[in-house]
């Protein structure tokens, strides 16, 4: 596999360029999200809590309930209820 034919090389280059473009978009989106959290913090919102809410909203209700029940069980076991 020392040599790659020209059409395969072109396909490889296209794939690499698409990945690079998506990585750049991802960096830009991450910067935008950081800015929104900064705006929220400047308006008095707790960013850690906002991140937790965003995380919870990504999950299905049953998954959230299972996690909450398990957390409560562990807290009780540690006497932290």
Secondary structure, DSSP 8 states (H G I E B T S, - for coil): -----HHHHHHHHHHHHHHHHHHHHHHHHHHHHHHHHHHHHHTT--HHHHHHHHHHHHS-HHHHHHHHHHHHHHHHHTT--
